[in-house]
Amino acid sequence: MDDSTAALALAIGVRVKQERQSRHWTLDRLAEAAGVSRRMVVNVEQGAANPSVGTLLRISDALGVGLPALVEPPQPKPVKVTRRGDGAALWSSESGGRGVLVAGTELPDVVELWDWTMVPGDRHASDAHTPGTRELMQVQHGTITVDVAGQPVTLDAGDAVAFPGDVAHSYANRGSQPARFSLAVFEPGVGPGSRSEAAGA
């Protein structure tokens, strides 16, 4: 992990541990609720792991806090500003692609705003999110293929698509040039008892 990734992993670990302890949950209880191994929870809390987006979603779902709450520092002000380069890079490819969570709202209806860069050959697959999740994306540069439940759609710069996020889906750069897109994810009813039974992504 580079320095920024390591710092983010440590910050996420501190937040996960705080949320777990505030509920008086054991490591085993969080692991069971999130559907991940106890070792993964330990690694995340110690900042020793660079967990996948899917793992972070499962943990945030189990805690009922929403993904943005795990990666954003607490800010008491109603206006939250994320400066250029300050987002949480939660996905990366070996060839240099990045998925950065740049902003998010609080409970109960969580909206995440992502900035994605994919180089040729990059692909990110996501399991179905919790029921009712919707996604919106717009391509700024290049070409991206979105596959929603086996239905592929190719988008060029300027094109946009809306689709259900509660089915399996993926994003891929099948072109010959780097591509960049914005992604908004709407997850309704996040919180204790509303999502913990649902499968994460």
PASEBA-1860 file (N, C-alpha, C; in nm, 3 decimals):
! residues 201
1> MDDSTAAL> 0.084/-0.119/0.000/0.000/0.000/0.000/0.089/0.125/0.000 ~ 0.047/0.227/-0.080/0.120/0.353/-0.074/0.074/0.430/0.050 ~ 0.136/0.547/0.073/0.108/0.621/0.197/-0.038/0.662/0.209 ~ -0.098/0.712/0.099/-0.236/0.758/0.106/-0.332/0.641/0.128 ~ -0.304/0.528/0.064/-0.388/0.409/0.082/-0.377/0.358/0.225 ~ -0.254/0.359/0.278/-0.233/0.314/0.416/-0.303/0.405/0.515 ~ -0.297/0.536/0.491/-0.364/0.631/0.580/-0.515/0.611/0.577 ~ -0.570/0.586/0.457/-0.714/0.562/0.445/-0.752/0.433/0.516
9> ALAIGVRV> -0.671/0.329/0.499/-0.699/0.200/0.565/-0.700/0.216/0.717 ~ -0.606/0.294/0.771/-0.602/0.318/0.916/-0.725/0.395/0.963 ~ -0.765/0.497/0.886/-0.881/0.577/0.923/-1.008/0.492/0.921 ~ -1.022/0.408/0.820/-1.138/0.319/0.812/-1.137/0.223/0.931 ~ -1.019/0.170/0.963/-1.008/0.078/1.075/-1.051/0.139/1.207 ~ -1.009/0.263/1.230/-1.047/0.332/1.353/-1.198/0.350/1.358 ~ -1.258/0.389/1.245/-1.403/0.413/1.242/-1.481/0.283/1.262 ~ -1.437/0.176/1.198/-1.506/0.047/1.213/-1.500/0.002/1.359
17> KQERQSRH> -1.383/0.014/1.420/-1.368/-0.027/1.560/-1.456/0.057/1.652 ~ -1.461/0.190/1.628/-1.545/0.278/1.709/-1.692/0.238/1.698 ~ -1.737/0.213/1.574/-1.877/0.178/1.552/-1.909/0.043/1.617 ~ -1.817/-0.052/1.603/-1.838/-0.185/1.662/-1.845/-0.175/1.815 ~ -1.749/-0.105/1.874/-1.745/-0.095/2.020/-1.862/-0.015/2.076 ~ -1.910/0.084/2.000/-2.024/0.162/2.049/-2.151/0.076/2.058 ~ -2.152/-0.034/1.983/-2.265/-0.127/1.987/-2.240/-0.243/2.083 ~ -2.121/-0.242/2.146/-2.080/-0.351/2.236/-2.079/-0.485/2.162
25> WTLDRLAE> -2.036/-0.479/2.035/-2.027/-0.601/1.954/-1.888/-0.659/1.965 ~ -1.880/-0.792/1.964/-1.751/-0.858/1.954/-1.707/-0.860/1.808 ~ -1.582/-0.894/1.786/-1.533/-0.912/1.649/-1.614/-1.019/1.577 ~ -1.644/-1.127/1.650/-1.721/-1.237/1.589/-1.860/-1.191/1.549 ~ -1.921/-1.107/1.632/-2.058/-1.062/1.600/-2.058/-0.978/1.473 ~ -1.961/-0.887/1.459/-1.954/-0.804/1.338/-1.924/-0.891/1.217 ~ -1.831/-0.985/1.233/-1.797/-1.073/1.121/-1.919/-1.150/1.074 ~ -1.997/-1.203/1.169/-2.116/-1.279/1.132/-2.220/-1.191/1.065
33> AAGVSRRM> -2.242/-1.071/1.121/-2.342/-0.980/1.066/-2.304/-0.933/0.925 ~ -2.173/-0.917/0.903/-2.126/-0.868/0.773/-2.103/-0.979/0.671 ~ -2.098/-1.104/0.720/-2.073/-1.214/0.628/-1.929/-1.218/0.580 ~ -1.838/-1.175/0.667/-1.695/-1.182/0.636/-1.625/-1.258/0.748 ~ -1.499/-1.293/0.726/-1.427/-1.368/0.829/-1.386/-1.277/0.944 ~ -1.366/-1.338/1.061/-1.317/-1.264/1.177/-1.181/-1.204/1.146 ~ -1.098/-1.279/1.076/-0.965/-1.230/1.039/-0.975/-1.104/0.954 ~ -1.074/-1.098/0.864/-1.091/-0.979/0.780/-1.128/-0.859/0.867
41> VVNVEQGA> -1.218/-0.878/0.963/-1.256/-0.768/1.052/-1.135/-0.719/1.130 ~ -1.055/-0.812/1.183/-0.934/-0.775/1.257/-0.839/-0.696/1.168 ~ -0.817/-0.746/1.047/-0.727/-0.677/0.953/-0.777/-0.537/0.918 ~ -0.908/-0.524/0.897/-0.965/-0.393/0.865/-0.946/-0.298/0.983 ~ -0.978/-0.343/1.103/-0.967/-0.256/1.220/-0.821/-0.214/1.247 ~ -0.727/-0.301/1.214/-0.585/-0.268/1.235/-0.526/-0.188/1.120 ~ -0.606/-0.168/1.015/-0.555/-0.095/0.898/-0.455/-0.176/0.820 ~ -0.454/-0.309/0.845/-0.356/-0.396/0.779/-0.407/-0.447/0.645
49> ANPSVGTL> -0.534/-0.425/0.616/-0.592/-0.476/0.492/-0.635/-0.359/0.406 ~ -0.635/-0.380/0.274/-0.692/-0.286/0.179/-0.818/-0.354/0.126 ~ -0.928/-0.350/0.204/-1.045/-0.430/0.170/-1.113/-0.383/0.042 ~ -1.182/-0.476/-0.023/-1.255/-0.443/-0.145/-1.375/-0.355/-0.111 ~ -1.430/-0.290/-0.214/-1.550/-0.211/-0.196/-1.661/-0.299/-0.141 ~ -1.670/-0.422/-0.192/-1.774/-0.515/-0.147/-1.763/-0.544/0.001 ~ -1.641/-0.567/0.049/-1.621/-0.594/0.192/-1.660/-0.473/0.277 ~ -1.621/-0.354/0.233/-1.656/-0.233/0.307/-1.807/-0.212/0.309
57> LRISDALG> -1.874/-0.242/0.198/-2.019/-0.229/0.195/-2.085/-0.327/0.292 ~ -2.034/-0.450/0.297/-2.091/-0.548/0.390/-2.073/-0.504/0.535 ~ -1.955/-0.450/0.566/-1.930/-0.404/0.703/-2.016/-0.282/0.736 ~ -2.024/-0.185/0.644/-2.106/-0.066/0.671/-2.253/-0.102/0.681 ~ -2.298/-0.198/0.598/-2.437/-0.244/0.608/-2.463/-0.306/0.744 ~ -2.372/-0.392/0.789/-2.389/-0.460/0.917/-2.395/-0.359/1.032 ~ -2.314/-0.255/1.023/-2.311/-0.152/1.127/-2.425/-0.052/1.112 ~ -2.488/-0.052/0.993/-2.599/0.039/0.968/-2.558/0.184/0.958
65> VGLPALVE> -2.438/0.209/0.901/-2.390/0.347/0.895/-2.373/0.402/0.754 ~ -2.375/0.315/0.653/-2.352/0.363/0.517/-2.204/0.376/0.488 ~ -2.167/0.345/0.365/-2.026/0.347/0.325/-1.959/0.483/0.344 ~ -2.022/0.595/0.304/-1.954/0.724/0.323/-1.910/0.750/0.466 ~ -1.989/0.703/0.564/-1.955/0.727/0.705/-1.827/0.656/0.746 ~ -1.791/0.548/0.676/-1.668/0.476/0.711/-1.544/0.544/0.656 ~ -1.559/0.619/0.547/-1.440/0.670/0.481/-1.423/0.822/0.492 ~ -1.528/0.892/0.538/-1.518/1.037/0.552/-1.492/1.074/0.696
73> PPQPKPVK> -1.401/1.167/0.721/-1.382/1.213/0.858/-1.507/1.284/0.907 ~ -1.541/1.268/1.035/-1.661/1.335/1.088/-1.652/1.486/1.071 ~ -1.758/1.546/1.021/-1.763/1.691/1.003/-1.896/1.740/1.057 ~ -1.894/1.825/1.160/-2.018/1.871/1.220/-2.096/1.969/1.132 ~ -2.031/2.027/1.032/-2.097/2.128/0.950/-2.189/2.061/0.848 ~ -2.302/2.130/0.813/-2.393/2.073/0.715/-2.336/2.072/0.574 ~ -2.239/2.158/0.547/-2.177/2.163/0.415/-2.043/2.089/0.422 ~ -2.032/1.982/0.346/-1.909/1.902/0.345/-1.839/1.920/0.211
81> VTRRGDGA> -1.719/1.965/0.216/-1.642/1.990/0.094/-1.532/1.887/0.083 ~ -1.522/1.824/-0.034/-1.410/1.735/-0.063/-1.326/1.802/-0.169 ~ -1.206/1.840/-0.133/-1.117/1.907/-0.228/-1.059/1.806/-0.327 ~ -1.021/1.856/-0.442/-0.963/1.774/-0.546/-0.848/1.691/-0.490 ~ -0.855/1.560/-0.513/-0.752/1.470/-0.466/-0.774/1.416/-0.326 ~ -0.881/1.463/-0.258/-0.904/1.421/-0.120/-1.006/1.308/-0.104 ~ -1.061/1.258/-0.212/-1.159/1.151/-0.202/-1.096/1.021/-0.154 ~ -1.182/0.925/-0.121/-1.135/0.794/-0.073/-1.126/0.697/-0.190
89> ALWSSESG> -1.003/0.661/-0.228/-0.982/0.566/-0.338/-1.008/0.426/-0.285 ~ -1.124/0.370/-0.318/-1.165/0.242/-0.263/-1.150/0.127/-0.362 ~ -1.118/0.159/-0.487/-1.094/0.054/-0.587/-0.977/0.097/-0.674 ~ -0.891/0.002/-0.705/-0.783/0.031/-0.800/-0.751/-0.095/-0.878 ~ -0.700/-0.074/-0.998/-0.659/-0.188/-1.081/-0.507/-0.190/-1.088 ~ -0.453/-0.304/-1.127/-0.307/-0.316/-1.138/-0.251/-0.221/-1.244 ~ -0.335/-0.186/-1.341/-0.287/-0.100/-1.449/-0.310/0.049/-1.425 ~ -0.366/0.084/-1.309/-0.376/0.225/-1.274/-0.516/0.282/-1.266
97> GRGVLVAG> -0.618/0.204/-1.292/-0.755/0.253/-1.279/-0.789/0.279/-1.133 ~ -0.884/0.372/-1.108/-0.921/0.407/-0.970/-1.069/0.439/-0.961 ~ -1.129/0.395/-0.850/-1.264/0.433/-0.816/-1.259/0.511/-0.686 ~ -1.294/0.639/-0.690/-1.279/0.727/-0.574/-1.416/0.774/-0.526 ~ -1.447/0.747/-0.400/-1.569/0.799/-0.338/-1.539/0.943/-0.298 ~ -1.604/1.040/-0.366/-1.571/1.180/-0.343/-1.667/1.250/-0.249 ~ -1.789/1.197/-0.235/-1.886/1.261/-0.146/-1.997/1.162/-0.114 ~ -2.064/1.186/-0.001/-2.176/1.101/0.036/-2.264/1.170/0.138
105> TELPDVVE> -2.390/1.130/0.141/-2.484/1.186/0.237/-2.499/1.093/0.355 ~ -2.568/1.140/0.458/-2.585/1.063/0.580/-2.715/0.984/0.576 ~ -2.737/0.904/0.679/-2.857/0.822/0.692/-2.983/0.909/0.692 ~ -3.097/0.851/0.657/-3.118/0.711/0.622/-3.107/0.681/0.473 ~ -3.126/0.784/0.388/-3.117/0.762/0.243/-2.980/0.810/0.197 ~ -2.890/0.716/0.174/-2.751/0.748/0.144/-2.730/0.761/-0.006 ~ -2.664/0.868/-0.045/-2.623/0.887/-0.184/-2.472/0.896/-0.186 ~ -2.410/0.815/-0.272/-2.265/0.817/-0.287/-2.232/0.876/-0.424
113> LWDWTMVP> -2.130/0.961/-0.430/-2.083/1.017/-0.556/-1.941/0.969/-0.579 ~ -1.920/0.901/-0.692/-1.791/0.840/-0.725/-1.731/0.903/-0.850 ~ -1.599/0.904/-0.855/-1.523/0.945/-0.974/-1.437/0.825/-1.014 ~ -1.466/0.768/-1.130/-1.397/0.647/-1.175/-1.308/0.676/-1.295 ~ -1.190/0.619/-1.295/-1.101/0.619/-1.411/-1.068/0.474/-1.442 ~ -1.087/0.433/-1.566/-1.055/0.296/-1.607/-0.966/0.299/-1.730 ~ -0.860/0.223/-1.726/-0.774/0.211/-1.842/-0.821/0.091/-1.923 ~ -0.778/0.082/-2.051/-0.823/-0.030/-2.134/-0.798/-0.165/-2.065
121> GDRHASDA> -0.900/-0.247/-2.062/-0.890/-0.379/-2.000/-0.943/-0.384/-1.858 ~ -0.963/-0.267/-1.793/-1.015/-0.264/-1.657/-1.161/-0.310/-1.653 ~ -1.197/-0.377/-1.544/-1.336/-0.419/-1.522/-1.361/-0.426/-1.372 ~ -1.476/-0.377/-1.330/-1.517/-0.389/-1.191/-1.655/-0.451/-1.188 ~ -1.667/-0.565/-1.119/-1.796/-0.634/-1.106/-1.850/-0.612/-0.966 ~ -1.981/-0.594/-0.957/-2.046/-0.572/-0.828/-2.164/-0.667/-0.814 ~ -2.174/-0.730/-0.697/-2.293/-0.808/-0.667/-2.411/-0.712/-0.650 ~ -2.530/-0.768/-0.643/-2.649/-0.686/-0.620/-2.639/-0.615/-0.486
129> HTPGTREL> -2.668/-0.485/-0.487/-2.675/-0.408/-0.363/-2.810/-0.435/-0.296 ~ -2.831/-0.370/-0.183/-2.956/-0.388/-0.109/-3.077/-0.345/-0.194 ~ -3.194/-0.407/-0.172/-3.312/-0.375/-0.253/-3.343/-0.226/-0.256 ~ -3.379/-0.177/-0.373/-3.413/-0.036/-0.390/-3.299/0.053/-0.434 ~ -3.176/-0.001/-0.436/-3.060/0.078/-0.477/-3.071/0.113/-0.625 ~ -3.039/0.238/-0.657/-3.038/0.285/-0.796/-2.902/0.348/-0.824 ~ -2.858/0.339/-0.950/-2.731/0.399/-0.989/-2.750/0.486/-1.112 ~ -2.675/0.595/-1.116/-2.672/0.686/-1.230/-2.527/0.705/-1.268
137> MQVQHGTI> -2.495/0.698/-1.396/-2.357/0.726/-1.435/-2.352/0.804/-1.565 ~ -2.247/0.884/-1.579/-2.223/0.959/-1.702/-2.076/0.949/-1.735 ~ -2.049/0.920/-1.862/-1.911/0.908/-1.910/-1.859/1.046/-1.950 ~ -1.742/1.084/-1.896/-1.680/1.211/-1.934/-1.582/1.195/-2.050 ~ -1.505/1.087/-2.046/-1.404/1.062/-2.150/-1.405/0.914/-2.183 ~ -1.377/0.881/-2.310/-1.362/0.741/-2.349/-1.494/0.669/-2.362 ~ -1.487/0.537/-2.348/-1.603/0.450/-2.365/-1.608/0.349/-2.251 ~ -1.727/0.332/-2.193/-1.747/0.238/-2.084/-1.864/0.146/-2.120
145> TVDVAGQP> -1.846/0.017/-2.093/-1.955/-0.079/-2.110/-2.010/-0.114/-1.973 ~ -2.139/-0.092/-1.956/-2.207/-0.126/-1.832/-2.292/-0.250/-1.859 ~ -2.275/-0.351/-1.776/-2.355/-0.473/-1.790/-2.445/-0.484/-1.667 ~ -2.576/-0.478/-1.691/-2.673/-0.484/-1.582/-2.755/-0.612/-1.599 ~ -2.732/-0.708/-1.510/-2.803/-0.836/-1.513/-2.796/-0.901/-1.651 ~ -2.676/-0.898/-1.710/-2.656/-0.963/-1.839/-2.696/-0.880/-1.959 ~ -2.731/-0.754/-1.938/-2.769/-0.665/-2.049/-2.660/-0.558/-2.064 ~ -2.568/-0.576/-2.160/-2.460/-0.478/-2.176/-2.505/-0.353/-2.253
153> VTLDAGDA> -2.455/-0.239/-2.211/-2.481/-0.112/-2.277/-2.347/-0.040/-2.288 ~ -2.313/0.008/-2.409/-2.188/0.080/-2.429/-2.216/0.229/-2.433 ~ -2.141/0.303/-2.352/-2.160/0.448/-2.340/-2.034/0.520/-2.385 ~ -2.054/0.624/-2.466/-1.944/0.710/-2.509/-1.946/0.839/-2.427 ~ -1.846/0.923/-2.444/-1.836/1.048/-2.370/-1.966/1.129/-2.386 ~ -2.021/1.172/-2.273/-2.145/1.248/-2.274/-2.269/1.164/-2.252 ~ -2.260/1.033/-2.277/-2.374/0.944/-2.256/-2.395/0.917/-2.107 ~ -2.520/0.891/-2.071/-2.554/0.862/-1.932/-2.652/0.745/-1.927
161> VAFPGDVA> -2.659/0.679/-1.812/-2.750/0.567/-1.795/-2.797/0.563/-1.650 ~ -2.922/0.520/-1.631/-2.977/0.495/-1.499/-3.016/0.348/-1.494 ~ -2.985/0.281/-1.383/-3.017/0.138/-1.376/-3.031/0.094/-1.230 ~ -3.100/-0.019/-1.209/-3.113/-0.071/-1.073/-2.980/-0.126/-1.024 ~ -2.942/-0.089/-0.903/-2.818/-0.139/-0.845/-2.842/-0.263/-0.761 ~ -2.967/-0.307/-0.752/-2.997/-0.426/-0.671/-2.998/-0.554/-0.753 ~ -2.927/-0.550/-0.867/-2.899/-0.669/-0.947/-2.748/-0.668/-0.975 ~ -2.693/-0.783/-1.010/-2.550/-0.789/-1.042/-2.519/-0.697/-1.160
169> HSYANRGS> -2.407/-0.626/-1.151/-2.372/-0.532/-1.258/-2.221/-0.513/-1.262 ~ -2.174/-0.458/-1.373/-2.030/-0.436/-1.386/-2.005/-0.318/-1.478 ~ -1.883/-0.261/-1.465/-1.836/-0.154/-1.551/-1.705/-0.201/-1.612 ~ -1.685/-0.175/-1.741/-1.561/-0.219/-1.805/-1.519/-0.122/-1.914 ~ -1.388/-0.108/-1.929/-1.333/-0.031/-2.040/-1.284/-0.130/-2.144 ~ -1.363/-0.150/-2.247/-1.327/-0.241/-2.356/-1.266/-0.167/-2.473 ~ -1.247/-0.037/-2.456/-1.192/0.044/-2.563/-1.040/0.045/-2.562 ~ -0.984/0.135/-2.642/-0.838/0.143/-2.655/-0.780/0.265/-2.584
177> QPARFSLA> -0.867/0.348/-2.523/-0.823/0.470/-2.455/-0.872/0.470/-2.310 ~ -0.803/0.541/-2.221/-0.853/0.555/-2.085/-0.992/0.618/-2.084 ~ -1.072/0.584/-1.984/-1.207/0.638/-1.973/-1.230/0.687/-1.831 ~ -1.320/0.785/-1.821/-1.353/0.841/-1.690/-1.504/0.860/-1.682 ~ -1.562/0.827/-1.568/-1.706/0.847/-1.552/-1.740/0.883/-1.409 ~ -1.854/0.952/-1.394/-1.909/0.983/-1.262/-2.020/0.884/-1.235 ~ -2.030/0.841/-1.108/-2.130/0.743/-1.068/-2.196/0.791/-0.940 ~ -2.329/0.792/-0.939/-2.405/0.822/-0.818/-2.482/0.697/-0.779
185> VFEPGVGP> -2.475/0.660/-0.652/-2.543/0.542/-0.601/-2.639/0.586/-0.491 ~ -2.767/0.555/-0.509/-2.870/0.588/-0.410/-2.911/0.461/-0.338 ~ -2.892/0.460/-0.205/-2.928/0.344/-0.123/-3.029/0.390/-0.018 ~ -3.157/0.356/-0.037/-3.259/0.403/0.056/-3.263/0.322/0.186 ~ -3.301/0.389/0.292/-3.328/0.320/0.418/-3.209/0.253/0.482 ~ -3.093/0.320/0.480/-2.976/0.264/0.546/-2.988/0.288/0.696 ~ -2.955/0.186/0.773/-2.958/0.203/0.917/-2.985/0.072/0.987 ~ -2.977/0.072/1.118/-2.996/-0.052/1.194/-3.129/-0.118/1.161
193> GSRSEAAG> -3.121/-0.247/1.131/-3.241/-0.326/1.105/-3.296/-0.314/0.965 ~ -3.244/-0.219/0.884/-3.302/-0.201/0.752/-3.223/-0.268/0.642 ~ -3.091/-0.291/0.666/-3.009/-0.347/0.560/-2.927/-0.467/0.603 ~ -2.916/-0.490/0.731/-2.821/-0.591/0.778/-2.853/-0.730/0.728 ~ -2.978/-0.754/0.691/-3.012/-0.886/0.641/-2.985/-0.897/0.491 ~ -2.965/-0.785/0.426/-2.947/-0.787/0.280/-2.803/-0.819/0.245 ~ -2.784/-0.875/0.128/-2.648/-0.907/0.083/-2.579/-0.779/0.043 ~ -2.450/-0.767/0.075/-2.373/-0.652/0.036/-2.325/-0.666/-0.107
201> A> -2.241/-0.570/-0.149/-2.194/-0.573/-0.286/-2.045/-0.583/-0.290
END
